[in-house]
Amino acid sequence: LTLLHVGPSTSKFPSVRIPDGDWNIEQVRCDGNPAAEILAIAKDKQARLIIMVTSGEHGWLDVIRGSTTEQVMREANCPLLAVPTFF
């Protein structure tokens, strides 16, 4: 299981609750374009599933090119599960 956070190294890694079990968990943090980084890591790790938290579009640019989730969904080589955020 790879937990990926794309954002500045100064930002706090989001907390994730993982069900009990025998998990091999790796945390990866990188900067750059979120969609491109997610796709690159998924390809490198030969991901069988991408799970993303989604909060919809943010501004006019997302309306034109699509949200990060939409961008990943168009290019991913595996299924994507989009989970809405509840803030």
TALIN-V719019 format. One record per backbone hydrogen bond with DSSP energy under -1.0 kcal/mol. NH is the residue of the N-H (numbers start at 1). CO is the residue of the C=O. E is the energy in kcal/mol with one decimal. If there is no record, write none. Layout:
NH;CO;E + NH;CO;E
//
This chain:
3;26;-3.1 + 5;28;-2.4 + 7;30;-2.2 + 11;8;-1.8 + 23;21;-1.3 + 26;1;-2.6 + 28;3;-3.2 + 30;5;-1.9 + 37;33;-2.7 + 38;34;-2.7 + 39;35;-2.3 + 40;36;-2.2 + 41;37;-2.6 + 42;38;-2.5 + 43;39;-2.2 + 44;40;-2.6 + 45;41;-2.8 + 47;42;-2.7 + 50;79;-2.1 + 52;81;-2.7 + 54;83;-2.4 + 63;59;-1.2 + 64;60;-1.6 + 65;61;-2.9 + 66;62;-2.2 + 71;67;-2.5 + 72;68;-2.4 + 73;69;-2.7 + 74;70;-1.9 + 75;71;-1.0 + 76;72;-2.3 + 81;50;-3.1 + 83;52;-3.4 + 85;54;-1.9
//
